[in-house]
Amino acid sequence: MEIPININYINKIGSLFPTDLKTSNPIYHIQYDKAPMPYTLDLTLALVAFELNRDYVIHITIICSDGETKIDEDLNLSGSKLNRDNVIDNSNLSSTTFSIKTRPFIINQGINQYMTSITLKDAQTGQIFDSMTTWFITEPQI
């Protein structure tokens, strides 16, 4: 007997968090020596029940607490190039976790909060499947 798949759980973002480049651990508090300075953010992203034969666009937005948009760009992602180790039964669906790096952006001086949003879209139709937001804070080292 084939187990039905709940379509409400296909093409979803399971988790999103900023990652320390040195330790690969989640990091929400980033200290710096001198600002303004360029910074590249490493994001860990889990996709749940993505379709192996679909092409996706991941739209990334990073907005500083002063209202300035630091990043607003699309990344192309092919389901066929993602990890196939977690294929769900005999379906064309899998789940995986991976990291993406942003292009460098300028960290502002002072204490700032940055909201980071990811939107998962179909590359051909533009249909939005899911979105998720996380945050991090930057401040000078004492």
C-alpha positions in Angstrom: 0.0 0.0 0.0 1.4 3.4 -1.0 1.4 6.0 1.7 -0.1 9.3 0.5 2.1 12.4 0.7 0.5 15.5 2.2 1.1 18.2 -0.5 1.0 20.9 2.2 4.5 19.7 3.2 6.2 19.7 -0.2 8.8 22.4 -1.1 9.1 23.8 2.4 11.9 25.5 4.3 12.5 23.5 7.4 15.0 25.8 9.1 17.1 28.8 8.5 19.9 30.3 10.7 23.1 32.2 10.4 26.2 30.1 10.8 29.7 30.9 12.2 32.1 30.5 9.3 34.8 29.0 11.6 32.8 26.5 13.7 29.6 25.9 11.6 27.5 26.5 14.7 24.5 28.8 14.7 25.5 32.5 15.4 23.0 35.3 16.2 25.5 37.7 17.8 28.4 38.9 15.7 31.1 41.1 17.2 33.5 43.2 15.0 36.7 45.2 15.6 36.0 48.1 13.2 33.0 49.2 11.2 31.8 49.9 8.6 33.3 46.7 7.3 32.4 44.1 4.6 30.9 40.9 5.9 29.8 37.6 4.2 27.0 35.8 5.9 26.9 32.0 5.9 23.3 30.7 6.1 22.3 27.1 6.9 19.1 26.2 5.1 17.0 23.0 5.3 14.6 22.1 2.5 11.9 19.6 3.2 10.3 17.4 0.5 11.8 19.4 -2.4 11.3 18.0 -5.9 14.4 16.4 -7.4 13.4 17.4 -11.0 12.5 21.0 -10.2 14.6 24.2 -10.5 14.2 26.7 -7.8 15.1 30.3 -7.0 16.1 31.3 -3.5 15.4 35.0 -2.9 17.6 36.4 -0.1 16.9 39.8 1.6 18.9 41.2 4.4 17.6 44.5 6.0 19.4 46.4 8.7 17.5 47.9 11.6 18.1 51.4 10.2 16.0 50.4 7.2 18.8 49.9 4.7 18.5 46.9 2.4 21.9 45.2 2.4 21.1 42.2 0.1 18.2 41.7 -2.2 19.0 39.0 -4.8 18.2 35.7 -6.3 20.2 32.5 -6.3 19.4 29.7 -8.7 19.2 26.2 -7.3 18.6 22.9 -9.1 16.8 20.1 -7.2 18.7 17.6 -9.3 22.0 18.8 -7.8 21.0 18.6 -4.2 21.6 15.7 -1.9 19.6 12.5 -2.8 20.3 10.6 0.4 16.9 11.3 1.9 14.5 10.4 -0.9 11.0 9.9 0.6 9.8 6.3 -0.2 9.5 5.9 -4.0 8.7 9.6 -4.7 10.7 12.2 -6.5 11.0 14.1 -3.2 14.0 14.5 -0.9 15.1 16.6 2.1 18.5 18.2 2.7 20.4 20.7 4.7 23.1 22.9 3.0 24.8 26.3 3.4 24.8 29.3 1.2 27.1 32.3 1.4 25.9 35.8 0.7 27.9 38.3 -1.3 29.8 40.7 1.0 27.8 43.6 2.4 28.7 46.4 4.7 28.1 46.0 8.5 27.1 49.4 9.9 28.9 50.9 12.9 27.2 50.5 16.3 24.7 47.9 17.5 22.4 46.8 14.7 19.9 44.0 14.1 19.6 42.5 10.6 16.5 40.6 9.4 17.4 37.9 6.9 14.6 36.5 4.8 14.6 33.6 2.3 11.8 32.9 -0.2 11.7 29.6 -2.1 10.2 30.0 -5.6 9.7 27.9 -8.7 12.3 29.0 -11.2 9.9 28.6 -14.2 6.6 29.9 -12.9 7.7 32.2 -10.0 5.3 30.4 -7.7 6.2 31.0 -4.1 6.4 27.8 -2.1 7.6 29.0 1.3 9.5 31.7 3.1 11.3 32.0 6.4 13.0 34.8 8.4 15.8 34.8 10.9 18.0 37.5 12.5 21.4 38.4 13.8 22.9 41.3 15.7 26.2 43.1 15.2 28.1 45.1 17.7 31.7 46.3 18.4 33.9 44.1 20.6 34.5 45.6 24.0 
